[in-house]
Structure formats: structure tokens, C-alpha cells
Amino acid sequence: MAVSFNTVGIIGKFRDTSVGETISTVHEILEKRGCKVLLDEVSAMVLPELDMQVADRDEIGEQADLVIVVGGDGTFLNAARTMNEYNVPLLGINLGRLGFLTDIHSEKFSGRLNDILDGDYEEEERFLLHGHFKYEHNDGEIASSDAFNDIIVHKGHVARMIELDLYINGQYVNTQRADGLIVSTPTGSTAYSLSGGGPILHPGLDAIVLVPICPHTMSQRPIVINADSDIEIRVSDKNHGDALVTCDGQLNVNLGIGDCVRITKKKTPVRMIHPSDYNYYEVLRQKLHWGHRL
């Protein structure tokens, strides 16, 4: 059942002034409908001309019934990670190139937004990955991060392969010699995972795909596993250099020999708002030219 949105947060593309006109129009639409509007403080810093109430991400998460993300997929990935704990739904207006997640085109958003505010929309839930990093080379120090698309363990700045030991649910799977390993959600299966030869996973699947990057042997192939699996990737002691772990292509952490990355499905889902005529297969056809006749 559709719910009304009384308080709406707006998150714009990071430090990008080109989103100002769209945000201003969104603000006008929301104000006319009596909504309280909160603009993300980072967007407010680069758009001081916008006369809007400013809030940080925590305040937006605590108060908003809906968050509108104005930008591209990268902006949406960032918003999904930071808003996840508050269980607030996200709606994307695409000002980027591809727009897999921000599925309302900037030229059509006024009518679409009014329809959604009238309750004519679909809501979808997708899951995040949680990465838990343990640094053996630094006295067992621990860090963590979330990812909506993927967590990737890969070689650093040295042009040579790395060796990774893979375990799933405590069971040894294999040792991979490759440029790295992609651990992807269904959402991320159309991103780097797809470029690496992985399958497209429908976002409704409760599954994770593991895709080796340029493996040394042809026997190293992608594998799809249950999303509730506990994945552990260890940097083998046979490596000759450091590795990196990257979350959603936005967060980078250095790894040394013996360091470990543990990846699990996060319990709180990401809530996404789509127009009522949203069709995932149409998105594939439009964005990837999937099944397009030559």
C-alpha cells in the first residue's frame, strides 16, 4: 500500500553545481504539496543560492519519509550506504550517464514525481553487502564498510597477479591467482561483475555472484551462491605486494599479506521507489541494449 511522504530529503551529486536547477524544481514541487524539505548539507555548501532547510545525513535519515537522490548511479550508491540504517526509501533522478539505479530521467521527472507523491509507485527491496576487514599486518586491527554493488579484492599498483584463498561458510573453496575477485550483489551484477564475465542476476534473487578478474587459468569461473553465505577472502602469504579492497568503486582500503576480508549480507535492506510502470527487463534493453537486434 502506498504511503504519503510528509518530509522529504534531497541528496545531490557530490560537490556538483550542475544539479542545482533540478533540485530547485524538485523543491518547488514538494513545497506546493506541503512537504517539509531537507537538503543534504554537502549539496547546500556548493549551492548556497538555494533557499532550503539544510540537514546532515543523520538528520535526514531520522526525519525523512523519502529521500530523493539527484545525480547518477554513483550518487545513489553513496546514498544507499548512508541511509540504509534508517530504513528510508530512496528515489533516483538521473543526471548521470547510465542511470541503472536513478531510473527517472531528468527531462521527465516533474510528472513522474507528482505521480509518486500521489501514491502511484512501486517499492522494491534490495540488499547490501557488509565487508569486515581484519589486518593481520597491523596487530589485528579491524575496519568495516558496506557496499550496494560489490566488494572487490584486487591487486594494488603493481602490474602482477595476486593470490587469494577463498572460503565459503568456513569451507575452503580454492586459491585464485588473478587480478582480483569481485563479490557482487544482484544490483551490482550489471556493473563491474558483468564486465568481468559474470551473469546478470535479477535483483529479486537472494544470491551473490563471485567473479574472478582475469584469472590465470580458464578453470577459474564465476559462481553464484546463496546470499546468506559467509564469504572469507585471505591475501595469501605467497604474494609479493599489497592488495586493495574496494567497496562500490568509492571506498579503498589497503590489504597486506595475511589480511582477511569477511563478506556477509546486511540484514537491513535498501528500499527503492520506482514509477508504477517500472520494468527491470526494459532497463536492461535500454541501458545495455540487451537482446538488441543488430
C-alpha positions as CSV (number, residue, x, y, z in Angstrom):
1,M,0.0,0.0,0.0
2,A,1.4,3.4,-1.0
3,V,2.1,5.8,1.8
4,S,2.2,9.6,1.9
5,F,5.5,11.5,2.2
6,N,5.5,14.4,4.6
7,T,9.2,15.0,5.0
8,V,11.5,14.6,2.0
9,G,15.3,14.7,2.0
10,I,17.3,15.7,-1.1
11,I,20.8,14.4,-1.8
12,G,22.6,15.9,-4.8
13,K,25.7,14.7,-6.7
14,F,28.8,15.3,-4.6
15,R,30.1,18.9,-5.0
16,D,28.4,19.3,-8.3
17,T,26.7,22.7,-9.1
18,S,25.0,21.4,-12.2
19,V,22.3,19.7,-10.1
20,G,21.1,23.0,-8.7
21,E,18.3,23.6,-11.3
22,T,16.9,20.1,-10.9
23,I,17.0,20.3,-7.1
24,S,15.3,23.8,-7.2
25,T,12.5,22.4,-9.3
26,V,12.1,19.3,-7.0
27,H,11.9,21.7,-4.1
28,E,9.1,23.8,-5.7
29,I,7.1,20.7,-6.4
30,L,7.4,19.4,-2.9
31,E,6.6,22.8,-1.3
32,K,3.5,23.1,-3.3
33,R,2.3,19.8,-1.9
34,G,3.0,20.9,1.7
35,C,6.1,18.7,2.2
36,K,8.9,19.6,4.5
37,V,12.1,19.5,2.6
38,L,15.6,18.9,3.9
39,L,18.7,19.5,1.7
40,D,21.8,17.5,2.3
41,E,24.5,19.8,3.8
42,V,27.1,18.9,1.3
43,S,24.8,19.9,-1.6
44,A,23.9,23.1,0.3
45,M,27.6,24.0,0.5
46,V,28.1,24.2,-3.2
47,L,24.6,25.5,-3.9
48,P,24.3,28.5,-1.5
49,E,21.7,30.2,-3.7
50,L,19.1,27.5,-2.8
51,D,16.9,28.8,0.0
52,M,16.2,25.5,1.7
53,Q,16.4,24.0,5.1
54,V,19.8,22.2,5.5
55,A,20.4,18.9,7.4
56,D,23.1,16.3,7.7
57,R,22.7,12.7,6.6
58,D,21.7,11.6,10.2
59,E,19.0,14.3,10.4
60,I,17.7,13.4,7.0
61,G,17.6,9.7,7.9
62,E,15.8,10.3,11.2
63,Q,13.2,12.7,9.9
64,A,12.5,11.9,6.2
65,D,9.8,9.6,4.8
66,L,11.5,9.7,1.4
67,V,15.0,10.7,0.1
68,I,15.3,11.9,-3.5
69,V,18.7,11.3,-5.0
70,V,19.7,13.8,-7.8
71,G,22.7,12.6,-9.8
72,G,23.9,9.4,-11.2
73,D,24.3,5.8,-10.0
74,G,27.4,6.7,-8.0
75,T,25.4,9.3,-6.0
76,F,22.7,6.6,-5.4
77,L,25.3,4.1,-4.2
78,N,26.6,6.5,-1.7
79,A,23.1,7.4,-0.5
80,A,22.1,3.7,-0.2
81,R,25.0,3.1,2.1
82,T,24.5,6.1,4.3
83,M,20.7,5.9,4.5
84,N,20.4,2.2,5.0
85,E,20.4,2.2,8.8
86,Y,17.3,4.5,8.8
87,N,15.2,2.3,6.5
88,V,14.1,5.3,4.5
89,P,13.1,4.7,0.8
90,L,15.2,6.2,-2.0
91,L,14.0,7.7,-5.3
92,G,16.6,8.4,-8.0
93,I,16.5,11.2,-10.6
94,N,19.2,10.5,-13.3
95,L,21.6,13.2,-14.3
96,G,24.4,10.8,-15.0
97,R,25.3,8.6,-18.0
98,L,23.8,5.2,-17.4
99,G,21.1,5.5,-14.7
100,F,20.6,1.9,-13.7
101,L,19.5,3.0,-10.1
102,T,18.4,6.5,-10.8
103,D,15.6,5.5,-13.1
104,I,13.7,8.7,-13.5
105,H,15.1,10.7,-16.4
106,S,15.8,14.4,-15.6
107,E,13.6,15.6,-18.6
108,K,10.5,13.7,-17.3
109,F,10.8,13.9,-13.6
110,S,8.1,16.6,-12.8
111,G,5.2,14.4,-13.9
112,R,6.8,11.2,-12.5
113,L,7.5,12.8,-9.2
114,N,3.9,14.1,-8.9
115,D,2.6,10.6,-9.7
116,I,4.8,9.1,-7.0
117,L,3.7,11.7,-4.5
118,D,0.1,10.8,-5.4
119,G,0.9,7.2,-4.3
120,D,1.3,5.8,-7.8
121,Y,4.6,3.9,-7.4
122,E,6.3,0.5,-6.7
123,E,8.6,-0.2,-3.8
124,E,11.4,-2.7,-4.1
125,E,13.9,-4.1,-1.6
126,R,17.5,-5.0,-2.4
127,F,20.3,-6.0,-0.1
128,L,23.7,-4.6,0.8
129,L,27.0,-6.4,1.4
130,H,28.9,-5.8,4.7
131,G,32.7,-6.1,4.5
132,H,34.6,-6.8,7.6
133,F,38.4,-6.2,7.2
134,K,40.9,-7.7,9.6
135,Y,44.5,-6.6,9.3
136,E,47.0,-9.2,10.5
137,H,49.9,-7.0,9.5
138,N,48.6,-4.3,11.9
139,D,48.1,-6.2,15.1
140,G,44.6,-7.5,14.2
141,E,43.1,-4.1,13.7
142,I,39.5,-4.3,12.3
143,A,37.5,-2.0,10.0
144,S,34.3,-2.4,8.0
145,S,32.3,-0.9,5.2
146,D,29.0,-1.6,3.3
147,A,28.5,-1.9,-0.5
148,F,25.4,-1.9,-2.6
149,N,27.1,-3.1,-5.9
150,D,30.2,-5.0,-5.0
151,I,33.2,-5.6,-2.8
152,I,36.4,-6.2,-4.8
153,V,39.7,-7.5,-3.6
154,H,42.3,-6.7,-6.3
155,K,46.0,-6.0,-6.9
156,G,47.4,-2.7,-5.9
157,H,49.6,-0.6,-8.1
158,V,51.9,-3.4,-9.1
159,A,51.2,-4.9,-12.5
160,R,51.2,-8.5,-11.4
161,M,48.6,-11.0,-10.2
162,I,47.7,-11.6,-6.6
163,E,46.9,-14.9,-4.9
164,L,43.7,-15.2,-2.8
165,D,42.4,-18.0,-0.6
166,L,38.6,-18.3,-0.8
167,Y,36.4,-19.8,1.9
168,I,32.6,-20.0,1.9
169,N,30.8,-20.9,5.2
170,G,34.1,-21.9,6.7
171,Q,34.8,-24.4,3.9
172,Y,37.9,-23.9,1.7
173,V,36.9,-23.3,-1.9
174,N,40.1,-22.6,-3.9
175,T,43.1,-20.4,-4.2
176,Q,42.8,-17.9,-7.0
177,R,45.7,-16.4,-9.0
178,A,44.2,-13.4,-10.8
179,D,44.0,-9.7,-10.9
180,G,41.4,-9.9,-8.2
181,L,38.0,-11.2,-7.1
182,I,34.6,-9.4,-7.4
183,V,31.9,-10.2,-4.8
184,S,28.7,-8.8,-6.2
185,T,25.0,-8.3,-5.3
186,P,22.3,-8.8,-7.9
187,T,22.3,-5.0,-8.1
188,G,26.0,-5.0,-8.9
189,S,25.7,-7.8,-11.4
190,T,25.2,-5.3,-14.2
191,A,28.3,-3.3,-13.2
192,Y,32.0,-4.5,-13.0
193,S,30.9,-8.1,-12.4
194,L,29.2,-8.1,-15.9
195,S,32.4,-6.6,-17.5
196,G,34.4,-9.4,-15.8
197,G,32.2,-12.1,-17.4
198,G,29.7,-12.7,-14.7
199,P,26.0,-13.4,-15.2
200,I,23.2,-10.9,-14.8
201,L,21.2,-11.6,-11.6
202,H,17.7,-10.4,-11.3
203,P,17.5,-8.1,-8.3
204,G,14.8,-10.2,-6.8
205,L,17.2,-13.1,-6.3
206,D,18.7,-13.7,-2.9
207,A,22.1,-14.6,-4.3
208,I,25.7,-13.4,-4.6
209,V,28.0,-13.8,-7.6
210,L,31.8,-14.3,-7.3
211,V,33.7,-13.3,-10.4
212,P,37.5,-13.7,-10.8
213,I,39.2,-10.8,-12.6
214,C,41.5,-12.0,-15.4
215,P,42.2,-15.4,-13.8
216,H,45.5,-17.2,-14.7
217,T,43.6,-20.4,-15.6
218,M,40.5,-21.0,-17.6
219,S,39.1,-23.2,-14.8
220,Q,38.5,-20.2,-12.5
221,R,34.9,-19.4,-13.4
222,P,32.2,-17.2,-11.8
223,I,30.0,-18.9,-9.3
224,V,26.6,-17.9,-7.8
225,I,25.9,-18.7,-4.2
226,N,23.2,-18.1,-1.6
227,A,23.2,-14.6,-0.3
228,D,23.2,-15.8,3.3
229,S,26.7,-17.3,2.8
230,D,29.6,-16.2,4.9
231,I,32.5,-15.4,2.5
232,E,36.1,-15.1,3.5
233,I,39.0,-13.9,1.3
234,R,42.5,-14.1,2.6
235,V,45.5,-12.5,1.0
236,S,47.9,-15.4,0.5
237,D,51.4,-15.3,2.1
238,K,52.7,-16.1,-1.4
239,N,52.0,-12.6,-2.6
240,H,54.8,-10.2,-3.5
241,G,52.9,-7.0,-2.9
242,D,50.0,-5.4,-1.2
243,A,46.3,-5.7,-2.3
244,L,43.4,-3.4,-2.2
245,V,39.7,-3.9,-1.2
246,T,37.3,-1.5,-2.9
247,C,33.6,-1.0,-2.0
248,D,31.3,0.2,-4.7
249,G,34.3,1.7,-6.5
250,Q,34.3,4.5,-4.0
251,L,36.0,3.3,-0.8
252,N,39.5,1.9,-0.9
253,V,41.3,0.0,1.9
254,N,44.9,-1.3,1.7
255,L,45.5,-5.0,2.5
256,G,48.7,-6.8,3.3
257,I,49.8,-10.4,3.3
258,G,47.7,-12.4,5.7
259,D,44.9,-9.9,5.9
260,C,41.3,-11.1,5.6
261,V,38.1,-9.8,4.2
262,R,34.8,-11.3,5.5
263,I,31.7,-10.5,3.5
264,T,28.1,-11.1,4.6
265,K,24.7,-9.9,3.6
266,K,23.5,-7.0,5.5
267,K,20.2,-7.5,7.3
268,T,18.5,-4.2,6.7
269,P,17.5,-3.9,3.0
270,V,17.7,-0.8,0.8
271,R,14.2,0.4,-0.1
272,M,13.8,1.7,-3.6
273,I,10.9,3.7,-5.0
274,H,10.2,3.2,-8.8
275,P,7.5,4.6,-11.1
276,S,4.5,2.2,-11.3
277,D,5.4,1.1,-14.8
278,Y,9.0,0.2,-13.8
279,N,10.2,-2.9,-15.7
280,Y,13.7,-4.3,-15.0
281,Y,13.9,-6.0,-18.4
282,E,13.2,-2.8,-20.1
283,V,16.0,-1.2,-18.2
284,L,18.3,-3.9,-19.5
285,R,17.2,-3.3,-23.0
286,Q,17.5,0.5,-22.8
287,K,20.7,0.7,-20.8
288,L,22.7,-2.3,-22.1
289,H,20.9,-2.8,-25.4
290,W,20.3,-6.3,-24.1
291,G,19.0,-8.6,-26.8
292,H,19.2,-5.8,-29.3
293,R,18.9,-6.8,-32.9
294,L,21.9,-6.0,-35.0
